[in-house]
Amino acid sequence: MRKKLVLVIFIILTAVLVLAVIGKDYLSEPQDKSSAARLVIPRSGQEEADKDVEAADLSGDSMLGSLIPLRSDEILLKDVLTADYDGDSYEDQIAVIKNSEDSYIHLLIGLYNAAQQRYDRTAVIATRVTQAKSFSCVCMDLTGDHHNALVYQGLLENGNSVLQAYLIKKNGTSYMLERIADLEGNGSIFVQQTERNESYERSLAKGASFPIWVYTSDESKPDSTDQIQTSYRWNAKERKYVQAEKVRVAGSRIEAKELAGIQDGTVATFANFLEGLWYKTENASGTMHYLFFDYAGRQIIFFIDGNAEVYNWLNASLHYRGMSVSTTNLEIENLQRQVNVSLFSTDQIRVNITDNVRMTIGEDTTWNGNYKKMKFSDLYAKQGDANAKDPLVARLESCQWTAGDGTAVSFSGGSYTASGDSVQDSGAYAQLLAGGNVFIEFRSDTASPFFRGAYRAASSVSADGTDAERIVLQPYVIKADRTFAADNHPIVLSAVQSAQ
Protein backbone atom coordinates (compact mmCIF):
# COMPACT_ATOMS: atom_id res chain seq x y z
CA MET A 1 0.00 0.00 0.00
CA ARG A 2 2.85 2.36 0.91
CA LYS A 3 4.62 1.63 -2.40
CA LYS A 4 1.46 2.53 -4.34
CA LEU A 5 1.16 5.80 -2.40
CA VAL A 6 4.77 6.77 -3.23
CA LEU A 7 4.18 5.97 -6.91
CA VAL A 8 1.05 8.14 -7.00
CA ILE A 9 2.86 11.07 -5.36
CA PHE A 10 5.75 10.74 -7.89
CA ILE A 11 3.31 10.79 -10.83
CA ILE A 12 1.53 13.86 -9.43
CA LEU A 13 4.84 15.76 -8.97
CA THR A 14 5.95 14.85 -12.50
CA ALA A 15 2.67 16.13 -13.92
CA VAL A 16 3.01 19.41 -12.02
CA LEU A 17 6.54 19.97 -13.40
CA VAL A 18 5.39 19.26 -16.98
CA LEU A 19 2.47 21.72 -16.62
CA ALA A 20 4.85 24.37 -15.26
CA VAL A 21 7.18 24.06 -18.26
CA ILE A 22 4.29 24.15 -20.73
CA GLY A 23 2.77 27.14 -18.98
CA LYS A 24 6.03 29.08 -19.18
CA ASP A 25 6.41 28.50 -22.93
CA TYR A 26 2.82 28.81 -24.12
CA LEU A 27 0.75 30.49 -21.45
CA SER A 28 3.00 33.46 -20.65
CA GLU A 29 2.11 36.85 -22.15
CA PRO A 30 4.22 37.65 -25.28
CA GLN A 31 6.55 40.65 -25.10
CA ASP A 32 7.47 43.09 -27.88
CA LYS A 33 11.24 42.85 -28.09
CA SER A 34 13.75 45.10 -29.84
CA SER A 35 16.32 43.18 -31.80
CA ALA A 36 19.93 43.99 -32.32
CA ALA A 37 20.80 45.43 -35.69
CA ARG A 38 21.60 42.88 -38.33
CA LEU A 39 22.66 43.38 -41.94
CA VAL A 40 20.82 41.50 -44.66
CA ILE A 41 20.87 41.57 -48.43
CA PRO A 42 17.32 42.09 -49.71
CA ARG A 43 16.20 39.76 -52.47
CA SER A 44 14.16 41.19 -55.30
CA GLY A 45 12.00 39.23 -57.69
CA GLN A 46 12.82 41.58 -60.52
CA GLU A 47 15.59 40.67 -62.93
CA GLU A 48 18.25 43.35 -63.27
CA ALA A 49 19.09 44.73 -66.69
CA ASP A 50 22.69 43.65 -66.11
CA LYS A 51 23.13 40.44 -64.14
CA ASP A 52 26.85 40.99 -63.77
CA VAL A 53 26.32 44.07 -61.58
CA GLU A 54 25.98 42.77 -58.04
CA ALA A 55 24.92 44.52 -54.85
CA ALA A 56 28.51 44.98 -53.73
CA ASP A 57 27.61 48.02 -51.68
CA LEU A 58 25.71 45.80 -49.27
CA SER A 59 28.74 43.74 -48.32
CA GLY A 60 32.27 44.25 -47.06
CA ASP A 61 34.17 44.96 -43.90
CA SER A 62 33.06 48.59 -43.66
CA MET A 63 29.53 47.76 -42.54
CA LEU A 64 28.58 49.33 -39.22
CA GLY A 65 25.89 48.13 -36.86
CA SER A 66 23.13 50.43 -35.73
CA LEU A 67 23.15 51.61 -32.12
CA ILE A 68 19.53 52.69 -32.53
CA PRO A 69 17.18 50.03 -31.13
CA LEU A 70 15.40 48.28 -34.00
CA ARG A 71 12.04 46.55 -33.86
CA SER A 72 11.82 42.83 -34.54
CA ASP A 73 10.37 43.43 -38.04
CA GLU A 74 13.10 45.89 -39.11
CA ILE A 75 16.25 44.97 -41.02
CA LEU A 76 19.34 47.08 -41.67
CA LEU A 77 20.12 47.50 -45.39
CA LYS A 78 23.27 49.62 -45.50
CA ASP A 79 26.00 50.96 -43.27
CA VAL A 80 24.85 53.53 -40.75
CA LEU A 81 25.36 57.23 -41.47
CA THR A 82 26.84 59.16 -38.53
CA ALA A 83 26.66 62.96 -38.35
CA ASP A 84 25.64 65.73 -35.99
CA TYR A 85 22.09 66.16 -37.20
CA ASP A 86 20.51 68.28 -34.43
CA GLY A 87 23.43 70.65 -33.81
CA ASP A 88 24.30 69.57 -30.25
CA SER A 89 27.90 68.60 -31.21
CA TYR A 90 27.12 64.90 -30.60
CA GLU A 91 27.12 62.50 -33.53
CA ASP A 92 23.72 61.06 -34.32
CA GLN A 93 22.91 57.97 -36.37
CA ILE A 94 20.74 57.46 -39.44
CA ALA A 95 19.95 53.88 -40.41
CA VAL A 96 18.65 52.71 -43.78
CA ILE A 97 16.07 50.03 -43.01
CA LYS A 98 13.10 48.08 -44.35
CA ASN A 99 10.19 46.68 -42.39
CA SER A 100 7.34 44.25 -42.94
CA GLU A 101 4.70 46.96 -43.41
CA ASP A 102 5.64 47.96 -46.99
CA SER A 103 8.34 47.57 -49.64
CA TYR A 104 9.77 51.08 -49.33
CA ILE A 105 13.12 52.02 -47.83
CA HIS A 106 12.88 53.90 -44.53
CA LEU A 107 15.32 56.23 -42.82
CA LEU A 108 15.44 55.75 -39.05
CA ILE A 109 16.82 58.80 -37.24
CA GLY A 110 18.43 58.19 -33.86
CA LEU A 111 19.50 61.32 -31.96
CA TYR A 112 22.09 60.86 -29.27
CA ASN A 113 20.79 61.35 -25.73
CA ALA A 114 23.80 62.59 -23.76
CA ALA A 115 22.04 62.32 -20.40
CA GLN A 116 21.06 58.68 -20.93
CA GLN A 117 24.13 57.92 -23.11
CA ARG A 118 22.05 56.21 -25.77
CA TYR A 119 20.46 56.77 -29.18
CA ASP A 120 16.74 57.53 -29.07
CA ARG A 121 14.38 56.60 -31.90
CA THR A 122 13.40 60.10 -32.95
CA ALA A 123 11.73 59.83 -36.35
CA VAL A 124 11.22 57.49 -39.31
CA ILE A 125 11.12 58.82 -42.88
CA ALA A 126 9.28 56.62 -45.36
CA THR A 127 10.97 57.20 -48.71
CA ARG A 128 9.41 56.39 -52.06
CA VAL A 129 12.39 54.27 -53.15
CA THR A 130 12.21 50.48 -53.18
CA GLN A 131 15.55 49.39 -54.67
CA ALA A 132 18.59 49.69 -52.39
CA LYS A 133 20.98 49.80 -55.35
CA SER A 134 19.73 53.20 -56.49
CA PHE A 135 19.45 54.66 -52.99
CA SER A 136 21.93 57.02 -51.35
CA CYS A 137 21.75 59.42 -48.42
CA VAL A 138 24.16 62.00 -47.02
CA CYS A 139 24.24 64.71 -44.38
CA MET A 140 25.42 68.08 -45.65
CA ASP A 141 24.99 71.75 -44.88
CA LEU A 142 22.63 72.61 -47.74
CA THR A 143 21.51 76.01 -46.47
CA GLY A 144 24.92 77.31 -45.38
CA ASP A 145 23.92 77.99 -41.75
CA HIS A 146 26.12 75.24 -40.24
CA HIS A 147 23.14 72.93 -39.77
CA ASN A 148 23.31 69.52 -41.43
CA ALA A 149 20.41 68.47 -43.61
CA LEU A 150 19.58 64.85 -44.38
CA VAL A 151 19.45 64.40 -48.17
CA TYR A 152 18.38 61.17 -49.85
CA GLN A 153 18.19 60.29 -53.55
CA GLY A 154 17.03 57.29 -55.52
CA LEU A 155 14.92 55.95 -58.35
CA LEU A 156 11.17 55.48 -58.09
CA GLU A 157 9.26 52.52 -59.45
CA ASN A 158 8.28 54.58 -62.51
CA GLY A 159 11.97 55.25 -63.32
CA ASN A 160 11.98 58.89 -62.17
CA SER A 161 14.67 60.31 -59.90
CA VAL A 162 13.71 61.75 -56.53
CA LEU A 163 15.53 63.97 -54.03
CA GLN A 164 14.24 64.96 -50.62
CA ALA A 165 15.96 66.96 -47.89
CA TYR A 166 15.05 67.31 -44.19
CA LEU A 167 16.11 69.46 -41.26
CA ILE A 168 15.59 68.82 -37.55
CA LYS A 169 14.01 71.75 -35.70
CA LYS A 170 14.82 71.55 -32.01
CA ASN A 171 12.73 73.20 -29.29
CA GLY A 172 14.03 72.26 -25.87
CA THR A 173 13.67 68.51 -25.62
CA SER A 174 11.16 68.25 -28.47
CA TYR A 175 12.01 67.78 -32.14
CA MET A 176 10.21 68.38 -35.40
CA LEU A 177 11.17 67.02 -38.82
CA GLU A 178 11.07 69.73 -41.49
CA ARG A 179 11.10 68.81 -45.20
CA ILE A 180 12.86 71.56 -47.15
CA ALA A 181 13.11 69.93 -50.59
CA ASP A 182 10.91 67.46 -52.46
CA LEU A 183 12.00 67.21 -56.11
CA GLU A 184 11.29 64.65 -58.83
CA GLY A 185 12.18 64.38 -62.51
CA ASN A 186 12.76 61.85 -65.26
CA GLY A 187 16.38 62.98 -65.55
CA SER A 188 19.19 63.37 -63.06
CA ILE A 189 18.98 65.46 -59.88
CA PHE A 190 22.07 66.78 -58.17
CA VAL A 191 23.23 69.23 -55.53
CA GLN A 192 25.71 71.76 -56.89
CA GLN A 193 28.25 72.00 -54.08
CA THR A 194 30.04 75.30 -54.58
CA GLU A 195 33.11 76.42 -52.64
CA ARG A 196 32.50 78.53 -49.54
CA ASN A 197 34.70 81.25 -48.09
CA GLU A 198 37.22 80.89 -45.30
CA SER A 199 34.95 82.61 -42.76
CA TYR A 200 32.38 79.86 -43.24
CA GLU A 201 34.99 77.13 -42.90
CA ARG A 202 36.07 78.65 -39.59
CA SER A 203 32.43 78.90 -38.44
CA LEU A 204 32.65 82.69 -38.27
CA ALA A 205 29.89 83.39 -40.79
CA LYS A 206 27.17 81.73 -42.81
CA GLY A 207 27.90 80.44 -46.29
CA ALA A 208 26.03 80.41 -49.56
CA SER A 209 23.36 77.75 -49.91
CA PHE A 210 23.80 74.97 -52.46
CA PRO A 211 21.47 75.07 -55.47
CA ILE A 212 19.75 71.88 -56.63
CA TRP A 213 19.39 71.10 -60.35
CA VAL A 214 16.71 68.90 -61.88
CA TYR A 215 16.98 67.59 -65.47
CA THR A 216 13.77 66.57 -67.23
CA SER A 217 12.44 66.03 -70.73
CA ASP A 218 10.06 68.47 -72.38
CA GLU A 219 6.63 66.95 -71.64
CA SER A 220 4.92 69.42 -73.99
CA LYS A 221 6.88 67.89 -76.88
CA PRO A 222 6.89 64.11 -76.42
CA ASP A 223 8.89 63.49 -79.61
CA SER A 224 11.49 66.17 -78.86
CA THR A 225 14.95 65.48 -77.45
CA ASP A 226 15.05 68.88 -75.72
CA GLN A 227 16.12 68.94 -72.07
CA ILE A 228 14.73 71.22 -69.38
CA GLN A 229 17.23 72.17 -66.66
CA THR A 230 15.59 73.68 -63.57
CA SER A 231 17.46 75.07 -60.60
CA TYR A 232 15.98 75.33 -57.10
CA ARG A 233 17.42 77.60 -54.44
CA TRP A 234 16.97 77.94 -50.70
CA ASN A 235 14.36 80.49 -49.62
CA ALA A 236 14.93 81.36 -45.96
CA LYS A 237 11.51 83.01 -45.55
CA GLU A 238 9.56 80.08 -46.94
CA ARG A 239 11.93 77.57 -45.32
CA LYS A 240 12.18 75.44 -48.44
CA TYR A 241 13.78 75.17 -51.87
CA VAL A 242 11.87 77.06 -54.56
CA GLN A 243 12.27 77.23 -58.34
CA ALA A 244 14.77 79.90 -59.38
CA GLU A 245 15.75 79.29 -63.01
CA LYS A 246 14.71 77.17 -65.95
CA VAL A 247 16.91 76.60 -69.00
CA ARG A 248 16.11 74.70 -72.19
CA VAL A 249 18.86 72.72 -73.92
CA ALA A 250 18.10 72.34 -77.62
CA GLY A 251 17.72 68.76 -78.79
CA SER A 252 19.74 69.54 -81.89
CA ARG A 253 22.81 69.14 -79.72
CA ILE A 254 21.97 65.51 -79.12
CA GLU A 255 21.92 63.09 -82.02
CA ALA A 256 18.71 61.15 -81.48
CA LYS A 257 19.69 57.92 -83.27
CA GLU A 258 23.07 57.62 -81.60
CA LEU A 259 21.50 58.58 -78.28
CA ALA A 260 19.00 55.76 -78.62
CA GLY A 261 21.83 53.34 -79.32
CA ILE A 262 23.76 54.44 -76.25
CA GLN A 263 20.69 54.22 -74.04
CA ASP A 264 19.17 50.88 -74.92
CA GLY A 265 18.12 50.20 -71.34
CA THR A 266 21.17 48.25 -70.16
CA VAL A 267 23.96 49.29 -67.85
CA ALA A 268 26.57 47.52 -69.99
CA THR A 269 25.84 49.58 -73.12
CA PHE A 270 26.02 52.91 -71.30
CA ALA A 271 29.11 51.82 -69.35
CA ASN A 272 30.87 50.77 -72.57
CA PHE A 273 30.08 54.22 -73.98
CA LEU A 274 31.78 55.78 -70.94
CA GLU A 275 34.82 53.49 -71.25
CA GLY A 276 37.98 55.55 -71.63
CA LEU A 277 39.41 58.94 -70.67
CA TRP A 278 37.33 62.14 -70.30
CA TYR A 279 38.55 65.66 -69.53
CA LYS A 280 36.72 68.52 -67.84
CA THR A 281 35.97 71.36 -70.24
CA GLU A 282 35.77 74.12 -67.62
CA ASN A 283 38.62 74.51 -65.14
CA ALA A 284 38.38 77.75 -63.19
CA SER A 285 41.52 76.99 -61.18
CA GLY A 286 43.55 76.23 -64.31
CA THR A 287 44.08 72.63 -63.16
CA MET A 288 42.94 69.92 -65.53
CA HIS A 289 40.59 67.23 -64.25
CA TYR A 290 40.39 63.80 -65.91
CA LEU A 291 38.09 60.83 -65.37
CA PHE A 292 38.91 57.35 -66.58
CA PHE A 293 36.00 54.89 -66.68
CA ASP A 294 37.17 51.28 -66.56
CA TYR A 295 33.99 49.22 -66.69
CA ALA A 296 35.82 45.96 -67.41
CA GLY A 297 38.03 46.48 -64.36
CA ARG A 298 35.14 47.89 -62.30
CA GLN A 299 36.97 51.12 -61.44
CA ILE A 300 36.71 54.88 -61.93
CA ILE A 301 40.00 56.79 -61.70
CA PHE A 302 40.19 60.51 -60.92
CA PHE A 303 43.32 62.30 -62.24
CA ILE A 304 44.46 65.75 -61.12
CA ASP A 305 47.95 67.33 -60.98
CA GLY A 306 49.63 64.02 -61.67
CA ASN A 307 47.81 62.32 -58.78
CA ALA A 308 45.29 59.51 -59.18
CA GLU A 309 42.44 58.46 -56.90
CA VAL A 310 41.07 55.00 -57.64
CA TYR A 311 37.49 54.13 -56.74
CA ASN A 312 36.00 50.67 -57.08
CA TRP A 313 32.85 50.46 -59.20
CA LEU A 314 30.28 48.83 -56.89
CA ASN A 315 27.01 49.01 -58.81
CA ALA A 316 25.13 51.19 -61.26
CA SER A 317 21.52 52.10 -61.96
CA LEU A 318 20.11 53.78 -65.04
CA HIS A 319 17.92 56.86 -65.15
CA TYR A 320 16.61 59.09 -67.90
CA ARG A 321 19.58 59.98 -70.13
CA GLY A 322 22.15 58.86 -67.63
CA MET A 323 23.45 56.51 -64.99
CA SER A 324 24.34 56.66 -61.30
CA VAL A 325 27.38 54.69 -60.10
CA SER A 326 28.15 53.87 -56.46
CA THR A 327 31.88 53.70 -55.73
CA THR A 328 34.21 53.33 -52.77
CA ASN A 329 37.85 54.34 -52.46
CA LEU A 330 40.31 51.56 -53.20
CA GLU A 331 42.49 52.33 -50.15
CA ILE A 332 39.99 53.88 -47.69
CA GLU A 333 36.65 52.12 -47.73
CA ASN A 334 35.00 54.87 -45.64
CA LEU A 335 35.40 57.22 -48.63
CA GLN A 336 32.29 56.58 -50.68
CA ARG A 337 31.42 58.50 -53.82
CA GLN A 338 28.21 58.60 -55.86
CA VAL A 339 29.02 59.42 -59.49
CA ASN A 340 26.01 60.67 -61.45
CA VAL A 341 26.53 60.81 -65.22
CA SER A 342 24.10 62.50 -67.61
CA LEU A 343 24.41 62.27 -71.38
CA PHE A 344 24.75 65.75 -72.84
CA SER A 345 25.77 64.77 -76.37
CA THR A 346 27.41 61.83 -78.09
CA ASP A 347 30.86 63.01 -76.95
CA GLN A 348 30.00 65.06 -73.88
CA ILE A 349 28.64 64.18 -70.44
CA ARG A 350 27.67 66.00 -67.28
CA VAL A 351 29.22 64.58 -64.09
CA ASN A 352 28.04 65.33 -60.57
CA ILE A 353 29.78 63.89 -57.53
CA THR A 354 28.31 63.28 -54.08
CA ASP A 355 30.90 62.36 -51.46
CA ASN A 356 30.01 60.54 -48.27
CA VAL A 357 33.27 60.56 -46.35
CA ARG A 358 31.89 60.03 -42.83
CA MET A 359 34.98 61.85 -41.57
CA THR A 360 35.71 65.35 -40.29
CA ILE A 361 37.29 66.55 -43.53
CA GLY A 362 36.15 68.85 -46.30
CA GLU A 363 34.71 67.66 -49.57
CA ASP A 364 36.29 68.43 -52.94
CA THR A 365 33.51 69.51 -55.29
CA THR A 366 35.70 70.63 -58.18
CA TRP A 367 34.94 67.42 -60.09
CA ASN A 368 31.42 68.54 -60.98
CA GLY A 369 31.01 69.82 -64.52
CA ASN A 370 30.94 68.94 -68.21
CA TYR A 371 33.41 66.42 -69.65
CA LYS A 372 34.38 65.55 -73.22
CA LYS A 373 35.68 62.25 -74.51
CA MET A 374 39.41 62.30 -75.05
CA LYS A 375 40.33 62.01 -78.72
CA PHE A 376 44.08 62.20 -79.06
CA SER A 377 43.73 62.81 -82.80
CA ASP A 378 42.19 66.21 -81.97
CA LEU A 379 45.44 67.38 -80.38
CA TYR A 380 48.25 65.27 -81.74
CA ALA A 381 48.55 65.34 -85.53
CA LYS A 382 50.09 62.49 -87.47
CA GLN A 383 53.84 62.79 -87.66
CA GLY A 384 54.00 61.53 -91.23
CA ASP A 385 57.53 60.65 -92.35
CA ALA A 386 59.65 59.89 -89.30
CA ASN A 387 62.66 61.47 -90.98
CA ALA A 388 60.86 64.74 -91.76
CA LYS A 389 62.13 67.32 -89.29
CA ASP A 390 61.05 70.83 -88.54
CA PRO A 391 63.52 73.36 -90.02
CA LEU A 392 64.38 74.76 -86.59
CA VAL A 393 65.05 71.29 -85.18
CA ALA A 394 67.26 70.54 -88.18
CA ARG A 395 69.07 73.84 -87.64
CA LEU A 396 69.73 73.01 -83.97
CA GLU A 397 71.41 69.78 -85.07
CA SER A 398 73.55 71.53 -87.68
CA CYS A 399 75.99 73.37 -85.38
CA GLN A 400 77.14 74.02 -81.83
CA TRP A 401 75.26 76.44 -79.55
CA THR A 402 75.91 78.40 -76.42
CA ALA A 403 73.39 79.59 -73.81
CA GLY A 404 73.34 82.99 -72.13
CA ASP A 405 75.29 81.70 -69.10
CA GLY A 406 78.03 80.25 -71.31
CA THR A 407 76.79 76.65 -71.25
CA ALA A 408 77.79 74.80 -74.43
CA VAL A 409 74.92 72.81 -75.97
CA SER A 410 74.94 70.35 -78.86
CA PHE A 411 72.18 68.33 -80.55
CA SER A 412 72.64 65.20 -82.62
CA GLY A 413 70.36 62.33 -83.63
CA GLY A 414 67.94 62.66 -80.74
CA SER A 415 70.60 63.14 -78.04
CA TYR A 416 71.89 66.33 -76.47
CA THR A 417 74.66 67.43 -74.14
CA ALA A 418 74.93 70.60 -72.05
CA SER A 419 78.27 71.47 -70.42
CA GLY A 420 79.13 74.53 -68.36
CA ASP A 421 80.49 75.81 -65.07
CA SER A 422 77.33 74.94 -63.15
CA VAL A 423 75.80 72.12 -65.19
CA GLN A 424 76.77 68.82 -66.76
CA ASP A 425 73.72 67.35 -68.45
CA SER A 426 72.87 64.88 -71.18
CA GLY A 427 69.74 63.15 -72.36
CA ALA A 428 67.31 62.64 -75.22
CA TYR A 429 64.97 64.91 -77.15
CA ALA A 430 62.16 64.36 -79.64
CA GLN A 431 60.09 66.46 -81.99
CA LEU A 432 56.41 66.66 -81.03
CA LEU A 433 53.52 68.09 -83.05
CA ALA A 434 50.65 69.23 -80.81
CA GLY A 435 47.82 71.64 -81.55
CA GLY A 436 49.33 72.46 -84.94
CA ASN A 437 52.62 73.63 -83.39
CA VAL A 438 56.05 71.96 -83.22
CA PHE A 439 57.59 71.37 -79.82
CA ILE A 440 60.82 69.80 -78.65
CA GLU A 441 60.44 67.54 -75.64
CA PHE A 442 63.50 66.78 -73.49
CA ARG A 443 64.24 63.97 -71.07
CA SER A 444 67.39 64.24 -69.00
CA ASP A 445 69.56 61.38 -67.77
CA THR A 446 70.82 63.39 -64.80
CA ALA A 447 69.40 64.66 -61.53
CA SER A 448 70.00 68.32 -62.47
CA PRO A 449 68.67 68.78 -66.01
CA PHE A 450 69.41 71.82 -68.12
CA PHE A 451 66.23 71.33 -70.18
CA ARG A 452 62.97 70.54 -68.42
CA GLY A 453 59.92 69.31 -70.29
CA ALA A 454 58.75 70.73 -73.62
CA TYR A 455 59.86 73.85 -75.50
CA ARG A 456 58.65 75.73 -78.54
CA ALA A 457 61.47 76.94 -80.78
CA ALA A 458 61.58 80.30 -82.58
CA SER A 459 64.38 82.00 -84.52
CA SER A 460 65.67 85.38 -83.44
CA VAL A 461 68.26 87.97 -84.45
CA SER A 462 70.46 89.40 -81.72
CA ALA A 463 69.82 92.92 -80.57
CA ASP A 464 73.49 93.72 -79.85
CA GLY A 465 74.31 94.42 -83.49
CA THR A 466 76.40 91.29 -84.03
CA ASP A 467 73.71 89.71 -86.24
CA ALA A 468 74.48 86.37 -84.60
CA GLU A 469 71.91 83.70 -85.24
CA ARG A 470 69.80 82.82 -82.21
CA ILE A 471 67.06 80.29 -81.41
CA VAL A 472 64.74 80.96 -78.47
CA LEU A 473 63.35 77.91 -76.63
CA GLN A 474 60.19 78.95 -74.76
CA PRO A 475 59.03 76.47 -72.05
CA TYR A 476 55.52 75.19 -72.72
CA VAL A 477 52.90 73.13 -70.90
CA ILE A 478 51.14 70.55 -73.05
CA LYS A 479 47.70 69.50 -71.81
CA ALA A 480 45.20 67.10 -73.27
CA ASP A 481 43.09 69.84 -74.82
CA ARG A 482 45.46 72.80 -75.17
CA THR A 483 49.02 74.09 -74.96
CA PHE A 484 50.23 77.26 -73.25
CA ALA A 485 53.50 78.99 -72.34
CA ALA A 486 54.92 78.19 -68.91
CA ASP A 487 56.04 80.83 -66.42
CA ASN A 488 59.70 79.77 -66.64
CA HIS A 489 62.26 81.92 -68.43
CA PRO A 490 63.09 80.99 -72.04
CA ILE A 491 66.50 79.61 -73.02
CA VAL A 492 68.29 81.63 -75.71
CA LEU A 493 70.85 79.69 -77.77
CA SER A 494 73.39 81.46 -79.97
CA ALA A 495 75.07 79.73 -82.91
CA VAL A 496 78.79 79.10 -82.41
CA GLN A 497 79.87 77.20 -85.50
CA SER A 498 77.92 76.50 -88.67
CA ALA A 499 77.90 73.06 -90.25
CA GLN A 500 80.29 72.59 -93.12
Salt bridges, closest charged atoms under 4 A:
GLU47 OE1 - LYS51 NZ 2.01
ASP52 OD2 - ARG298 NH2 3.04
ASP57 OD2 - LYS78 NZ 3.27
ASP73 OD1 - ARG71 NE 3.45
GLU74 OE2 - ARG71 NH1 3.63
GLU74 OE1 - ARG121 NH1 2.98
ASP79 OD2 - ARG358 NH1 3.15
GLU101 OE2 - ARG71 NH2 3.79
ASP102 OD2 - HIS106 NE2 3.50
ASP120 OD1 - ARG118 NE 2.84
ASP141 OD2 - ARG196 NH1 3.88
GLU178 OE1 - ARG239 NH2 3.04
ASP182 OD1 - ARG128 NH2 3.61
ASP182 OD2 - ARG179 NH1 3.89
GLU184 OE1 - ARG128 NH1 3.32
GLU198 OE2 - ARG202 NH1 3.65
ASP218 OD2 - ARG248 NH1 2.55
ASP226 OD2 - ARG248 NH1 3.27
ASP347 OD2 - LYS372 NZ 3.75
ASP355 OD1 - ARG337 NE 2.63
GLU397 OE1 - LYS389 NZ 2.65
ASP464 OD2 - ARG470 NH2 3.61
GLU469 OE1 - ARG395 NH2 2.54
ASP481 OD1 - ARG482 NH1 3.39
